[in-house]
Amino acid sequence: MPMHPSAPDDRTGLIDAFDHSVQSIIDLGFSCRDEEFDVQTECPGWTVKDQIAHVVGSEKSFAGLPRVEVPVPDYPHLRSDFARFVEVDVEARRGRSGREIVAELAEFHPRHMAELRASEADLDTVIGGFFGPDTTFGQYLHRRIVDAWVHEQDLRSALDRPGNLDSPGAATFTADILAALPRIAARAAGVGAGHAVVIDVSGPVVARDGVRVVTGDDGRPYGETLFSGHDRPEGEEQLDVTSIHLTTEALTRRAAGRRPVDEIHYTVTGDDEIARRVLEALVIVTH
């Protein structure tokens, strides 16, 4: 079924979605009491202040500004070289107050948005950069939307100020999760051939998508998208279907790796064990 609201796919819509999430982070930051900047979030090792420091550091880096390079201690939450790389922007701002960091983001963000809107790059223009030499302007915007929206939700959860679960950022991340389902079901979760998995999202972003697992010519399982309009040959063996029903918040918090399966609410029609394996494998965000 079509996702509602749909994820933006044009240049203006993508830029607006990115702007919306970062501006929401700024607004949340300005609303914080001093003590709230020290509240721990669901992103391991990061407080509210650290989250905002990451966003402003990332925005300046992706805009081409030099980073402030500082040594990073061996924090327990740093489990990869990528995590240590990301931590540099946070560590560089740990000696500053939360309000100073919010002000830094609020001062920089409008200039950055003006530059993006004025750019002559279209979505297919190769711009290179952190995501690789072949990264296009559209891919850059897409990834920045997801990162900003996930961290916005980290802040909202920590501060108990829910919102924007029906925003363009929410729709973009939900679409990414559903697009990853064929790979996750067939490879990461080890769902066997002859079984189908459906994810039914009840909202605020409403969506339903699924995958059938089949055996490829190489003997390995792979996932085929259901509901594509292309039916399998008549007479094919009946699929066993497992449907996972959950909200947008539960789906996106799990896919961001912020909550373990036992801490999200979901229901299953079909095989509980297969549903559990899919949810355990559903994390698609690295930080």
N, C-alpha and C positions, 0 to 999 in steps of 0.2 A: 504494500500500500504506500502511496506517496507520503513522505514525511511532512508534518505540519507543526510549526512553520518550516519552510524549506530553508536550506543553507544557502547563503549568498554565493553566486558564482560569477559575478561581473566585477569589474575593477572598482567602481564606486561602492558597490555593496560590500566588498571585502575590506576596503579602507574604512568604511563607516563602522563595520563590525569590530575592527581592531580599535578604532577610536572609542567606541562605546565601552569596551571592557576596560581599557586603560583609564578612561575618565571615571568609570565606576570605582576603580581602585583609588584614584585620587580623592574622590568624594568620601569613600570609606575611611581613608587615612585622615582626612580633615575632621571627620566625626569622632575619631578616637580620643578617649581620655588618655592622659599620659601613661597610666598603668596598663592600659590595654595594648600598648605597643610591645609589651613583654609577654603577652599571652602566647602559649605554644599553639601551633597550627597542626593540621593533619599531615603536612609535609615534614618528614622526619628531620629534626634538628633545627627547624626554622620557627622563629617567632613571627608575630605580625610585622614587626619592624624589618626583620630579615626578608620577608616576602616582598615588601615594597622596595627594599634595597636591591633585590634581584631584578625586579621589573625595571627600575630606573637604570641599573647597570647594563641590562640587556639592551634596552632601547638606545642607549648611548653607543654601545658597541656596534649594534647593527646599523647605526647611522654613520659609522666610520670613525667615531671619536676614539682616541687611545684609552685603554684601560689603565687604572691605577694598579700596578702590579705589587702585591704584598704577599709575604709568606703565609701559607694557610696551615694551621695546626692539624694534627691527625684526629679530627673529630670522629666520633663513632659512626655518624651518619654518612661519612664519605667512604663509599664502597667501590668507587671506580675512578679512573682518570677523568672521565667526563664530569662526574660530580665534583671533583676537586677543582676542575677548570671553572665550573659554574660558581663555585664558592668564593672565588677571588673577588667578585663584585660585592658580595655580601660582607666578606671579611674587611674589605677596604672601608666600609661604612659602619662597622660595629661600634666605633668610638663616638658616633654622632647620635643625636636624639632622633626619635621617630618623626617629630615635627619637621626637623631639618630635612630629612629624607623625603617626606611628602612634598615639601616645598620645592625641593630639587626636581622631582618628577613633574609637579604642576608647572614649573617654569619651563622645563624642556619639552614636554609633550606637545603643546600647541605648535612650537617651531618644527618639531619632527613631522607632525601631521601636515603642516603647510608644505614641507618639502616633498612628502609622499604624493600629495594631491597635485603639486606642480610638476612632478616628474613626467617626462615624456615616455617613460617605459610603459608598454602594455603588458598584459599578463604573461605573454610568451617571451618577453625580452629576457635574455640570459644576463643575470647580474652577478653571478658567482657569489663568493663570500663564505661565511661560516658553514653553511649547509652543503658546500661542495661547489666546484667550478662550473657545473652545469645548472645551478639553481636559477629558476626563473623568478621574475617579479611576483607572479601569481603564487608560486610555491612559497616564497618568502612571506607574503601576506598571510597565507593559509596557516603556516606554522606559528607565526606570531599571534594570530587570533587564538589558536588553541592554547598556547602557553599563557597568554594574558588571561583568558577566561578561566582556565584551571586555577591559576593563582588567585584570581578574583573570588572563586568559590572557596578556596582555602581560607581566605580572609572572612568571607561571609559565615562559614561554618564556625570559625574560631570566635568571632564576635557575636554570634547568634543573630545575624541580620540577613536572613535568606532573601534571595531575589535573583532576577535575571536568568531563571531556569527556562525561560521561553525566548531568550535573546538570540540574535544571529550567532553569537559565539557558542551558545548551547547547541544550536542546530548544526553548526560546523563540526563540533566535537562528536556529537551523536552520529553524524554521517560517517565520520572517520571510523568509529567503533564498528558500525555495521559493515563498512567496506572491508574491515579486517577479519570479519567472522569466517569467511571460507578458509583462510590460512590457519586461524586459531583452532577451528573445529577439527580440521583434517590433520594438522601437523602438531600444534602445541598441545591440544587436549587429547589427541589420539582417538577421536571418535571413529569407529569402524565404518567401512563401506556398507551401504544399505540403510544407514541411519541419517535422519535429517534433524537439524537443530534450528529452532525459530526463536528470535528475540522479539518480544512484544512489549513495547515501551508505552506506558499509559499516560505519560505527560509530566509536565507541561509541553515538552516536545513529544508529539505523538508519532510513533513509527512502528512498523512491523517488517522484519526482513528475516530471511532464513537461508540455510545452505544444506544441500544434500551432499553426502560424502560418497564418492565413487572411486573405483580403482582405475588408475591411468594405464596407458600402454606400457609404462615402465614398471608396473606392478606396485607403485606407491599410491597411497590415498591422496586425493585432492578434493577440494570443495567446489561445487557448482552452485551458483546463486539460484535460490528459489524465486518464484514470482517474477521471473524475467520475461514471461510470455512465450518461452520456448519449452514446450513439454518434452519429457523423455519419451522414448518410443513406446507405443501401445503394447501392453502385455509385460512391461518391465515389472520385476518383483516389487510388491508393495513396500514402501518405506516405513520404518519405525520412526515416529516423529516425537521429539521432545521439545516442548515450548517453555521458555523462561519468561515470566511476566514480572515486570518491575518498573519503577518510576524513572524519570529522567535523572533525578538526583542519585538514586541508588546505582544506576548504570554508569553514570559519569564519574562518581566517586570511586567505584570499583575499577573502572578502566584507567583512571589516573593513578591507581595504586595507593589511594589514600585510606581505604578501608578494606579490611579482610572480608572474606565471604561471610563469615559468621556475624559480621556487624552491619550487613545490609539486609533489607527485607525483600524477599522475592518469593514467588510461588512457582510450582512446576506442574506441567501437565505432561506426563510421560515418565522418563527414566530419571530419577533423582540423582543417581550417581553420575550420569553423563552431564546433567545440568551443572553439578558441582565442579566437574573437571573443566567444563567450558568457562565457568566464572573464575576459577582459579587461574586460568590461562589468559584471562581477558585484559590484562594490563597492557596498555599501548603507549604510556607516557613514561619517560625515563627519569624525570625530575619534576 
